[in-house]
């Protein structure tokens, strides 16, 4: 990182490539080091284990694409609340159906 007076990025910025690499490394590291031991004890076939990881990766990519599409449709901040707010059950203010609204938001 360079000084902001030289025209480069300031000391407090991280490029999107670096941020993506950190997130991918974190997800892969957590997935491999926390769950692989349990999977190896239950699934004896290496091919089956690898196939399950590939299927999980495809499902994760589909979820990421869904979030990307939602973020382009609703370009405001507030995350999942912003995505779920248009649902009728999440807009309610009556106390009788607040539990449905909380269910929509994951509370």
Secondary structure, DSSP 8 states (H G I E B T S, - for coil): ---GGGTS--TT---HHHHHHHHHHHHHHHHHHHHHHHHHHH---HHHHHHHHHHHHHHHHHHHHHHHHHHHHS-SSSTHHHHHTTSGGGS---GGGHHHHHHHHT-
